[in-house]
Amino acid sequence: MVQNTGKARKATVPSATRRLRLGLAIMLALLLVVGGKLFLVQGLDIGGMAEAALKNRLTPVELPAERGSILDSAGTVLASSVIRYNVVVDQTVNTKTESFRRLETVDGKDKPVTVSREQGISELAAVLGMDKSALTDALTGNRRYYIVAKDIRPDVEDRISNLQIPGIVTVGTSKRVYPNGSVAGGIVGFLKDGTTGQAGLEQTQDDILKGAPGKRLFEIGADGLRIPVGVDQLTPAVNGKDIRLTLNADLQYFAQQAIQSQTDKFGAEWGVIVVSDAKTGNIVAMADTNAPDPNDPGKVAAKDRGVRAVTAAYEPGSVEKMITAAALIEEGKSSPLDRFTIPPSYTVDNQTFTDAFDHGTEERTLAGILGWSMNTGTVMAGQRLSKEQRHDWLQKFGIGEAPEIGLPAEASGILTPSDQWDGRQEYTVLFGQGVSQSTLQTVRAYQSIANDGVMLQPRLIDSYISPDGTEEKVPAQPPRQVVSKDTAKQVRDILESAVTEGQIKEAGIDGYRVGAKTGTSQSPCDDGKPGFCGLTASMVGMAPMDDPRFIVEVVLQRPKGDIHGISNGPVFRSVMSQALRTFNVQPSTGEPARLPQYAK
């Protein structure tokens, strides 16, 4: 029988101790490695690993800024925006959620609480005003993006976000509305894709109107659930500024109706009416035919979506004779009662000029030449000005200079240098041919005469209004003295006499003294072919002449029929009368100017 002496037991003790010590050493080493790694990642964050992990968990939601409104001078809304939200669910996240945690305020302290999915759905249904079972169906499934509700108000959206339901997010949208439809539609413009200005002031003032979006930032865990004690940052949106215009919406509507009726009556391609305040340069109405409704601009042709009062340059015709008369008087080369012997036709430098009506040799005054719109007499008087003077006076009255009122594609017109004029053009510019300009440029020229020779640049944008209500006026451009006060008065007497004694009696308004001038010119064909395709007919005037307040111009492009049967007098009279009534302008006092049209 073999006996156990105990020697083997004694031999195994050191071996077990060594194994235990080795295991402890390995464990300590591993702990050091893991602890060091944790220290590097969480403490020192070498390589930005913690920051990168946080970024992966952060979920941003853009909060749209409210686009600024566009208002008329009295605050009537022409364009405005409302912020609305769509409620969107990731069904794959919400369906698998049995419960979730969120922060709630208990006894004045934020504490995490556990909320069941059923409770969350009940709360959301109450906020949305939806049936709970219908909402449960909408949140359940495997679609990653499903719209649960649309057009949610901002206050309701805030309540939904505070519920912190997994898989539920809100997506902000901005809806643009134009409550007055086509009133000033081309001026206001419209948006592309509901966000970016594409026409009118919506386009040129886009940066001011749109503001800056905000952002809500929160943490989402690996399971797709919102971490209740994680990052929750809110950067509020900065809303855009409102824009107040100089327009009067009521007068704008009236002018649009008037020019549409006039254009339809004569079968014209388009028509324009501009009403300007002679004292300030403010544009109070600027009407186009077929004006677009910005709520649905596609209903009108693309060519009708702009503002022809500033984009369409054309030969103005005889309304330009006012500039010729003003230049002659200011240069001391003629006067309203200066006498001219005018033959049936007038030839100078082998260029022959006639009038729109037949006449024999007549003795006329300068006032009578304009009162009866005689090309012959205008050339006879105007040749007293040098070619350079003719050009320079057109330029002084703003021809060739865009008004720059803040609309797209404003025309400068065409004023060719005098050394490039041919033998006929050097005379035709005296009565508005061989030169082109927009309607607003013509109105600006007449405004300087109405305002004692001081030209004020037209104004369309009156002020910008910040979200806090602070209003910043848009400063007027520096005025410039075009002619003397005395010259302006003499020209006004000529224009008033054209109504009292000349051919434009139909422009007269009971109780108010009116001065006016008509214009007719040939219209070049749009396809570039040589020759002309119809006429442009216009009338521009001012009232009351004892203290002029408003300038009104009416333009028809290519009206059909005999030009002698086409008159803008009635529509001019109607719009001017409406402007005087709207702004409570007192009737005229004193006797009107009645300069003789014939020399004795």
GILINQUI-V40533 format. One record per pair of residues at least 6 apart in sequence whose ideal C-beta (glycine too) atoms are under 6 Angstrom apart, sorted by the first residue. I is the first residue (numbers start at 0). J is the second residue. Records with the same first field share a line. If there is no record, write none. Layout:
I: J  J
//
This chain:
39: 45
40: 48  49
56: 218  219
57: 216  218
58: 217  219
59: 214  216
60: 215
61: 212  214
62: 171  213  236
63: 82  171  173  212
64: 210  211  212  236  237  238
65: 80  82  238
66: 80  173  208  209  239
67: 208  239  240  241
68: 76  79  241
69: 77  78  187  242
70: 243
71: 244  246  248
72: 245  247
75: 248
76: 178
77: 179  183  187
78: 177  187
79: 176
80: 173  175
81: 174
82: 153  173
83: 150  172  174
84: 151  156  169  171
85: 146  149  170
86: 147  148  169
87: 146  168  170
88: 138  145  147  166  167
89: 143  166
90: 140  141  142  145
91: 141
92: 165  166  223
93: 138  165  166
94: 139
96: 116  165
97: 116
98: 113  115
99: 114  165  224
100: 111  113  227
101: 163  227
102: 109  111  227
103: 112
111: 227
119: 164
120: 134  135
121: 131
122: 162
123: 162
124: 131  134
126: 158  159
127: 148
137: 147
156: 169
159: 169
163: 225
165: 224
175: 190
177: 293  294
180: 292
181: 290  292
182: 248  251  252
183: 246  251
184: 290  291  292  293
185: 287  290  291  305  306
186: 199  306
187: 199  200  293
188: 198  199  200  201  202
189: 198  201  293  296
190: 196  201
191: 197
196: 202  205
198: 304
202: 407
203: 405  407
204: 242
207: 240
208: 239
209: 239
210: 237  238  239
211: 237
212: 236
213: 234  235  236
214: 234
215: 233
216: 232
217: 225  231
218: 226  229  230
219: 225
220: 226
238: 466
240: 463  465
241: 464
243: 461  462
244: 459
245: 281  282  458  459  461
247: 283
250: 283  284  581
251: 284
253: 577
254: 272  284  286  574
255: 286  290
257: 570  573  574
258: 270  272  286  288
259: 288
261: 270  570
262: 270  288
265: 558  565
266: 559
267: 555  556  557  558
268: 556  557
269: 288  556
270: 288  555
271: 287  307  308  438  554
272: 286  553  574
273: 285  308  438  439  442  552
274: 283  284  551  578
275: 282  442  446  550
276: 283
277: 446  449  450  547  548  550
280: 455  456  457  458
281: 458
282: 457  459
285: 308
287: 307
289: 299  303
291: 299  304
296: 304
306: 406
308: 438  439
309: 406  409  437  439
310: 408  410
312: 410  412  435  436  437
313: 435  535
314: 432  435  520
315: 431  436  441  518
316: 431  518  519  520
317: 372  430  431  518
318: 441  516  518  537  539
319: 431
320: 369  377  430
321: 516
322: 392  396
323: 377  381  429
324: 369  490  493
325: 482  490
326: 384  392
327: 333  380
328: 486  489
329: 482  486
332: 383
333: 365  380
335: 365  366  489  493  594
336: 364
337: 365
338: 598
339: 363  376  379
340: 362
341: 361  363  375  376
342: 360
344: 351  353
345: 352  375  378  379
348: 422
350: 422  423  426
352: 374  375  378
354: 373  374  375
362: 598
363: 376
364: 595  598
366: 493  496  594
367: 596  597
368: 376  377
369: 493  497
370: 496  497  500  501  596
371: 501  502
374: 430
377: 429  430
378: 426  429
381: 429
386: 417  425
387: 417
389: 428
390: 417
393: 414
395: 481
396: 444
397: 440  443  444
398: 412  414  436
399: 411  412  414
401: 409  411
402: 439  457
404: 457  459
405: 459  460
410: 437
412: 435  436  440
413: 435
414: 434
424: 433
427: 433
428: 434
432: 520
438: 552  554
439: 457
441: 539  552
442: 550  552
443: 457
445: 539  550
446: 550
447: 454  481
448: 487  490
449: 541  547
451: 484  487
452: 480  481  482  483  484  487
453: 478  480
454: 479  481
455: 478
456: 476
460: 473
462: 470  471  472  473
463: 471
464: 470
491: 514  544
492: 592  594
494: 514  516
495: 514  544  591  592
496: 592  593  594
497: 503
498: 506  507  513  515
499: 591  593
500: 593  596
501: 596
503: 515
505: 568
506: 513  515  540  568  571  572
507: 513
508: 572  576
510: 586
511: 542  543  586  587
512: 543  544  545  587  591
513: 540  542
514: 540  541  544
515: 540
516: 539
517: 538
518: 537
519: 534  536
520: 535
521: 531
522: 531  532  533  534  535  557
523: 531
524: 532
533: 557
534: 562
535: 556
536: 555  558  565
537: 554
538: 553  567  571
539: 552
541: 547  550
542: 575
543: 587
545: 587  588  589
548: 584
549: 578
551: 571  574  575
553: 567  570  571
558: 565
//
